[in-house]
Amino acid sequence: MTARTKQGVFGARRKYNQWVGDQTLEDYALRFTSVSARKWSALKVASTALGAITFLALEAIGGSITLSYGFHNAVVSILLVSVVLLLLSMPISYYSSKYGLDIDLLTRGAGFGYIGSTITSLVYASFTFIFLALEASIMALALELIFGLPLHWGYLVSTLVVIPIVTYGITMITRFQASTQPFWVLLQLLPIGYILINDMGSIDNWMQFQGQSQNGPELDWLMIGAASTLLFSLVAQIGEQADYARFIPPQSLAGKKAWWLATILAGPGWIIIGAFKLLLGSFLLVLAINYGISPEQAAEPTQMYLVAFSYVSQSPSTILALTAAFVVLSQLKINVTNVYAGSIAWSNFFARLTHAHPGRVVWVVFNVVVAIILMEVGIYSALVKTLGIFGIIALSWIGSMVADLVINKPLGLSPPHIEFKRAHLYDINPVGVGAMLISMTLGIIAYNGVLGAEAQAFSSFITLALTFLISPLIAWATKGRYYIVRPVPLDNELSGPLSSPLSSPSSSTQCGVCENHFEKPDMTYCPLYQLPICSLCCSLDAHCKDACRPEGLISNQFLAFVQLFFKSIRLRHIQSRAFKFTLLFSINTVSYTHLTLPTNREV
């Protein structure tokens, strides 16, 4: 190996990286969650994660599918999808808890690669602002109905109010969720108890409800499939749960039983509560219709709970106060999570593309602004169509990742550990990216009815099944070579020259760029600086041009693919040096032209 010239660290770069690395403000938005940062008990983290499962979009979705397809079809689809989501949640929660990784870092190492995971970051960020807009719309409708606040002002109030809480990250969110949880549980269970005591006949009315389908008690599997596609839009909630699960202390500190209990509650636990709320929304829709509310209005959660709280009190002012308190509290608890998760997703997305990070708070505001725009254009009225397409896209992502975790890893088709650092990853791993793109494309084609009514109804299940088929096939065909581009640390011995200070057995190592100390899983060796470097400084560095992994760059991966393609069709003469020179010359010419175009100021 030829000797490299050591690159010095500029003072401005060091100060900038130190600012970005402010752990209180940034909340581990771009890096592995160190053991020292997991300072809460395992069950407290699980409680915080479950505190977000208050969103009234669950009731709205449960009511919508019941109105469209009737009681029997809605209940079967809710139970079926809930079981699938529970099974998908478990491996993601397990690996997030074990390795201290948020959903973005987990995606990198679970088959997508460093740049490939930007696709999923965008999908995840889209989920957060779509559901932020939906939840804030529900809250704004409640404020208009109860207090007469115009919708435009309600949109602003419903979103801007969470910014101060989210700015201070997981610490403030944990306190907020813990302090509000008892009140929310009381308000959630209070009307249900009164209804069951005073109106047991409402259960029979619910079970006999046929909806717009008028299908009677007979199950219609096409309707069940169509309802399931809408329900699968909730699959991206798994990512928000993982963003909390990464703070669960290691099993050695929390204890085996507490760790497993917290991992299950923080991960699969959300869909257990979610299924209950979906069924509750189905029940409250029928209750509201029988109360005299029009079917269209009865599908709105505020109307549902106005009717539900009318069983608690006969006083109109008391009913309005209880409904307002419950709706506002429910939506604040989930929107805190939506904005927090969105800020992390946007941080990761733009940090990889720009090698810069203006601070997580910037992306907090950005996520809120996007949600406000969506509310102004009326996203709530387009609920079914919006969530149907999004569910296919999100399911192709989550399914591809879970397939890697539960099939590829046990079969030895992918590394047993999760590698998330830029210095050790290919830009594109065809295993996850290929499985997602193929399954998503075929799923959307089926969803649009091109493949027939049966495929359209079960397009979500087709998408999920394809991910579990395609992911291991690509991993087997590529022999798993695109997971790791450069040797990674094994048994606490980090890669690099033997003289590297990383060989020290201490629990933390100083980063040579920002000069902060980090735990070894967050560190690697930089051959350009010839110093240990943390994963965040490595991600933000644009000067190095990925000198440690040239074969992992997307441009070189593309060139290798072109060469392999021509080799496969036995055009040996295309492999000549002249062809390689021409191709590289073309790529470099385009790059040079792009970099040297005059700016507006120069013109």
URGIJO-V314345 format. One record per run of one state. SS is the DSSP state (a for helix, b for strand, c for the rest). FROM is the first residue (numbers start at 0). TO is the last residue. Records with the same first field share a line. If there is no record, write none. Layout:
SS = FROM-TO  FROM-TO
This chain:
c = 0-9  20-21  26-33  37-40  50-55  99-101  112-114  147-149  160-161  167-167  198-199  207-209  213-219  245-249  254-254  266-267  291-293  298-299  309-314  354-358  376-378  408-420  424-428  447-451  457-457  477-488  490-491  493-499  503-506  510-515  526-529  540-548  552-552  568-570  575-575  596-602
a = 10-19  22-25  34-36  41-49  56-98  102-111  115-146  150-159  162-166  168-197  200-206  210-212  220-244  250-253  255-265  268-290  294-297  300-308  315-353  359-375  379-407  421-423  429-446  452-456  458-476  500-502  519-521  534-539  549-551  553-567  571-574  576-595
b = 489-489  492-492  507-509  516-518  522-525  530-533
